[in-house]
Amino acid sequence: MIRFILIQNRAGKTRLAKWYMQFDDDEKQKLIEEVHAVVTVRDAKHTNFVEFRNFKIIYRRYAGLYFCICVDVSDNNLAYLEAIHNFVEVLNEYFHNVCELDLVFNFYKVYTVVDEMFLAGEIRETSQTKVLKQLLMLQSLE
Amino acid sequence: MSDIVERTLTALPGLFLQGQPGGGPAAAKAPFSSRLGGLVRGVTALTSKHEEEKLIQQELSSLKATVSAPTTTLKTMKECMVRLIYCEMLGYDASFGYIHAIKLAQQGNLLEKRVGYLAVSLFLHESHELLLLLVNTVVKDLQSTNLVEVCMALTIVSQIFPREMIPAVLPLIEDKLQHSKEIIRRKAVLALYKFHLIAPNQVQHIHVKFRKALCDRDVGVMAASLHIYLRMIKENSSGYKDLTGSFVTILKQVVGGKLPVDFNYHNVPAPWLQIQLLRILGLLGKDDQRTSELMYDVLDESLRRAELSHNVTYAILFECVHTIYSVYPKSELLEKAAKCIGKFVLSPKINLKYLGLKALTYVVQRDPTLALQHQMTIIECLDHPDPIIKRETLELLYRITNSQNVTVIVQKMLEYLHQSKEEYIIVNLVGKIAELAEKYAPDNAWFIQTMNAVFSVGGDVMHPDISSNFLRLLAEGFDDETEDRQLRVYAVQSYLSLLDVENAFYPQRFLQVMSWVLGEYSYLLDNEKPEEVINRLFKLLMSDSISSETKAWLIAAVTKLTPQAQTSSTVERLIQEFTVSLDTCVRQHTFELKHLHENVEVMKNLLPVNKSCEDLVVDASLSFLDGYVAERLSQGAAPYKPHHQRQEEKLSQEKVLNFEPYGLSFSSSGFTGRQSPAGISLGSDISGNSAETGLKETNSLKLEGVKKLWGKEGYLPKKESKAGEEMEASPAPLENAVSENMDQAGTRRDQAPVLAQSKEEKEKQLLASSLFVGLGSESQINLLGKADNVSHKFRRKSKVKEAKSGEAASARDLTCSSLHSPSHVAHEENDYLTALQDRGSAEAEEFPLGSELLDPESVSELPVVGKLSDCALSAPSLFADSDMEVFHPPSSAAASASAAAPVTAEIALASSFLEETTEDVRSGRVEVCSDETVTMSSYKLWKDDCLLMVWSVATKSGSELKSANLDIFPAENFKTSEQPGCCLPAAEAGSTKTFQYRLQVERPFTEETLSGSVSYQRVDTHAVQLEFSVNLSLLDFIRPLKISTEDFGKLWLSFANDVKQNIKMSEPQAALPSALKTLQEKVRLHVVDVRGNEGLLACRLLPSTPSLLHCRVHADGLALWFRSSCPALPDCLSYQCQKAIEGS
């Protein structure tokens, strides 16, 4: 089960933070800092997995952005690693060649994408076509 | 910060590995409101955290003004909300906007609502109080005809929803399971999944609907339902075995590419779905051969189909391997899986290598040769630059540790330990090292050195059990006296030398261990005088870095040593120094020492040498004070009242409502808390303040000495004080010793033939041979090193563990017998047994089944007897009377259908079942209805987990039935376990048929009737229906709840619903014992504790709703005070108790 999803840049600025577990605000900030500290020191040649408290973090770096998913220790690492990639592919389609600034300025849309793909701490939808269809439908409301 | 923008901009084309260059200026594409854009740009342009803070605070205050202005339109509000989200995301508090987010979700149009919901889901958490305000909006939106609104409502429900409001939306969401749109059905399933996570019993009744979702025509809905199933199967796999076939079929279809192309991910069909299914299968097939056999084919196919085309196929492969090793083994598959693991381990990709190690770790105990195959890779990973890989390798090594390789492996673990800083890792690793050291230590020196390292690194973060276990091991010793002695001597020597190191720093926990060991065992040293040990301890005591808890340990050690010392000026100095200590605990210990010191003879008696394991006899009743007490009483002194009573009286005098009668006072009895094996505290019974606290103390003081603090409310358990000091690297001697050991170990081991290789290679080979020794086929005995008790050097005489495993075993027995009980009492013996029965005996008395029936001999006689009784109907048969109930619990229909087992086996099953039922309390048999053909009687069986209603329908002589059915009408307050009407195809004359129903309470009640009907068809006439009813009382569902007084206190505070009741009595003082007895017998309450004129009782309403009763005798009666977690229960219980007491 997913505990939280974080998107941070190399400097540790949060671009997205979605929590599937109850934390209070101070705890959230602490977690964000810890994740940043844990993930950024890792070499590109290292694994994409880190143990983190009683959980583990599956992360993937795209340019200057770290996409991190914190899951239970018993979960399948690669499945979540690929889920991140799937998510980024959807973002790429949705924003037509996504870059960090898209995410910065449209952060609220990114949350919508997250909600379409992950729900209740689980992977909800993995079909890119379906997600995009739904997103475009929502977009048309605006 | 501006350089980041620059960097980002330059990174634009490369953001995606496969992205095409030239995405255009991104900012221009994004249609955002100008204010938001300004804010984001502003923040991005800043260079310092301080400036950012200033800007955001400015923004927040302007937002605050805007959102609270009454003129603000919803459209502006929406924009404000987005900006608020941004501020929150950066970690600033925007709580003033929460309520407005809820309002926006409530009032806005579609778009505004969406932002409102988004803001709510980001701002609030599950137990936020404002969330209650959202419930109405959600209910409204769930009923909306607009799909988008329904979707939004479902999304928010699956993210955050207050647990207690689930009933408000549950029916609406259940409806959505039938919705025509798959996305709605899918989200509804996930919402139910969320409910299952946070409040599983609220959705129990819709399990049938989950099955429907599993069979949904849409793959997405089915996939969503798998989340629920995975969770439920994890909790209880046995309930879902029947679904194995369905899961296998689904997986087959997925693997075979039968799903729409939509679900493909890089040409792999629905990989996440496959993984989910594989996990479910793994859980279902665990230790279950029959279920596992169903899935071998599809597992094989999954392995085959997962051609290595993409990363995600590795994910499937990994899961598949995991499943193959989880389910009942099949050698063919295991072989393939092992090959697969090889592919992972040898992969150049670091992620795969890591997962390969993980898989190895998982399977290595089953198949140690696999680790042997990959030993060189494992050695390489041990020095891998990525700490995660290293860590996993250590985990793997930990699993293959045996007495031959323990020194090398522990050394590697210690090396890693010294490098890691993260607390979680340290705690985990330290625990493992301690475990290995205890199990496989080759000699005393190594063991003590390793534990020293554990204590100095693990120090105050490690699990407290480690130090207590270590001390217990030292104290209780092993079978060999000299060995024990050596170990203790070594420990003492090593600690003395550690204490002599100048400026060394040790964690508090370590010092406590040292002080205990020195206090107990330094007498073993010939060359060291106790005075000198005392001097060292005193030096420590005077150091600033010692916590007061440790000081107490140190003083206790000094106290133990004092009688051995001839004279010691240090003791006097210590007394002088610490009798004025501000710490009450330390001061108390010092005073004890002071007084004992004045009378050396007493002290020697009190603190004998090496008696830490002897049981201490304590006169808990304080009878030696009786004379004194009697004298005082005769002089007119007031009788002693326990603390809580005094407190209560004081409060009642003050006319203050006391809501928390147990919170403070009852904890006073908790000072027996055995958390630290500290030195002996002498005050425990001398200064113990009341006899009743003493009662708790009756038995052994053993290692776990009593520590306590004098607190405001009386004696309190001393909390383990967490000394926050950071631990430093362990002192040099430890490491030296360990590495020496390592060397020795290396030379002792027979060296593998080494080919001409580079030096590095040789080293690796050497390491491998030392690591994997004992894993090869030549030493098969050691393969299961973990289970192998003989190889444990330090076999602990762990009574606790034995007791525990004993409990586990008995628990298993219980479940076994209850497993037997429900079914398999099938047709055939039905025939025998029913034939044997004396007819018309339904109303006869009950005898337990004679054991002769269960003898194999008598079993073989059965058919004969059967025939006999057939011929001589009126003759009293061997098995006179009718207690051969053949119980038909819910699943009996299916079970009896497959009754092909030999008769003897069935009888055996039946016997275990019947034996069990005789243990349960049952009511007398009552005839409920009868006519010329049948007589129906019933009785109640008060089982521990439910009420079993047993109905037996006896056919009268001369009438043959074609079929008989029993229907139980649904009742409001309880549910009968679902069972289609029991059906008896044909009943011969004079036979008895038994039906059995499990009853569970839905909500508390006082009296209720359960009614039903029995219908039968006679061979010659038409169908007849007979109605009947049985009275049930709440008492049928009450079971004693066995808890301790402390738990009672805790539970009491946690319950909100209470009812008080006064029962008038003529002689209240004498009434308590009899009242308690009545309650215990008639209402089945468990008497937790009786103190003076108060009694504590506890019970549970089936299945597990606890209720507590506090009763107190006062001047003119008995005051009953009920509390429970269930609102209606105290009322009903109070009624029943009153009835019981007044009736007695």
Chai-1 contact restraints between the chains, C-beta under 6 A:
chainA,res_idxA,chainB,res_idxB,connection_type,confidence,min_distance_angstrom,max_distance_angstrom,comment,restraint_id
A,A11,B,I4,contact,1.0,0.0,6.0,A-B,restraint_1
A,T14,B,M89,contact,1.0,0.0,6.0,A-B,restraint_2
A,A17,B,M89,contact,1.0,0.0,6.0,A-B,restraint_3
A,Q22,B,H125,contact,1.0,0.0,6.0,A-B,restraint_4
A,Q22,B,E126,contact,1.0,0.0,6.0,A-B,restraint_5
A,Q29,B,G91,contact,1.0,0.0,6.0,A-B,restraint_6
A,H46,B,D386,contact,1.0,0.0,6.0,A-B,restraint_7
A,T47,B,I350,contact,1.0,0.0,6.0,A-B,restraint_8
A,T47,B,N351,contact,1.0,0.0,6.0,A-B,restraint_9
A,T47,B,Y354,contact,1.0,0.0,6.0,A-B,restraint_10
A,T47,B,D386,contact,1.0,0.0,6.0,A-B,restraint_11
A,T47,B,I388,contact,1.0,0.0,6.0,A-B,restraint_12
A,N48,B,N351,contact,1.0,0.0,6.0,A-B,restraint_13
A,R53,B,Y424,contact,1.0,0.0,6.0,A-B,restraint_14
A,Y62,B,L15,contact,1.0,0.0,6.0,A-B,restraint_15
A,A63,B,A11,contact,1.0,0.0,6.0,A-B,restraint_16
A,A63,B,G14,contact,1.0,0.0,6.0,A-B,restraint_17
A,A63,B,L15,contact,1.0,0.0,6.0,A-B,restraint_18
A,G64,B,T8,contact,1.0,0.0,6.0,A-B,restraint_19
A,G64,B,A11,contact,1.0,0.0,6.0,A-B,restraint_20
A,N76,B,I275,contact,1.0,0.0,6.0,A-B,restraint_21
A,N76,B,A315,contact,1.0,0.0,6.0,A-B,restraint_22
A,N76,B,E319,contact,1.0,0.0,6.0,A-B,restraint_23
A,L78,B,Y314,contact,1.0,0.0,6.0,A-B,restraint_24
A,L78,B,A315,contact,1.0,0.0,6.0,A-B,restraint_25
A,A79,B,W272,contact,1.0,0.0,6.0,A-B,restraint_26
A,A79,B,I275,contact,1.0,0.0,6.0,A-B,restraint_27
A,A79,B,A315,contact,1.0,0.0,6.0,A-B,restraint_28
A,E82,B,V312,contact,1.0,0.0,6.0,A-B,restraint_29
A,N92,B,F16,contact,1.0,0.0,6.0,A-B,restraint_30
A,N97,B,G19,contact,1.0,0.0,6.0,A-B,restraint_31
A,N97,B,G23,contact,1.0,0.0,6.0,A-B,restraint_32
A,C99,B,L12,contact,1.0,0.0,6.0,A-B,restraint_33
A,C99,B,L15,contact,1.0,0.0,6.0,A-B,restraint_34
A,C99,B,G23,contact,1.0,0.0,6.0,A-B,restraint_35
A,C99,B,A26,contact,1.0,0.0,6.0,A-B,restraint_36
A,E100,B,T8,contact,1.0,0.0,6.0,A-B,restraint_37
A,L101,B,A26,contact,1.0,0.0,6.0,A-B,restraint_38
A,L101,B,A27,contact,1.0,0.0,6.0,A-B,restraint_39
A,D102,B,A26,contact,1.0,0.0,6.0,A-B,restraint_40
A,V104,B,V40,contact,1.0,0.0,6.0,A-B,restraint_41
A,F105,B,A30,contact,1.0,0.0,6.0,A-B,restraint_42
A,F105,B,F32,contact,1.0,0.0,6.0,A-B,restraint_43
A,F105,B,V40,contact,1.0,0.0,6.0,A-B,restraint_44
A,N106,B,A30,contact,1.0,0.0,6.0,A-B,restraint_45
A,Y108,B,V82,contact,1.0,0.0,6.0,A-B,restraint_46
A,Y111,B,L118,contact,1.0,0.0,6.0,A-B,restraint_47
A,D115,B,T155,contact,1.0,0.0,6.0,A-B,restraint_48
A,L119,B,S158,contact,1.0,0.0,6.0,A-B,restraint_49
A,L119,B,L190,contact,1.0,0.0,6.0,A-B,restraint_50
A,A120,B,S158,contact,1.0,0.0,6.0,A-B,restraint_51
A,A120,B,L190,contact,1.0,0.0,6.0,A-B,restraint_52
A,A120,B,Y193,contact,1.0,0.0,6.0,A-B,restraint_53
A,A120,B,K194,contact,1.0,0.0,6.0,A-B,restraint_54
A,E122,B,H227,contact,1.0,0.0,6.0,A-B,restraint_55
A,I123,B,W272,contact,1.0,0.0,6.0,A-B,restraint_56
A,T126,B,W272,contact,1.0,0.0,6.0,A-B,restraint_57
A,S127,B,D262,contact,1.0,0.0,6.0,A-B,restraint_58
A,S127,B,F263,contact,1.0,0.0,6.0,A-B,restraint_59
A,T129,B,D262,contact,1.0,0.0,6.0,A-B,restraint_60
A,L141,B,L110,contact,1.0,0.0,6.0,A-B,restraint_61
A,L141,B,L111,contact,1.0,0.0,6.0,A-B,restraint_62
A,E142,B,L111,contact,1.0,0.0,6.0,A-B,restraint_63
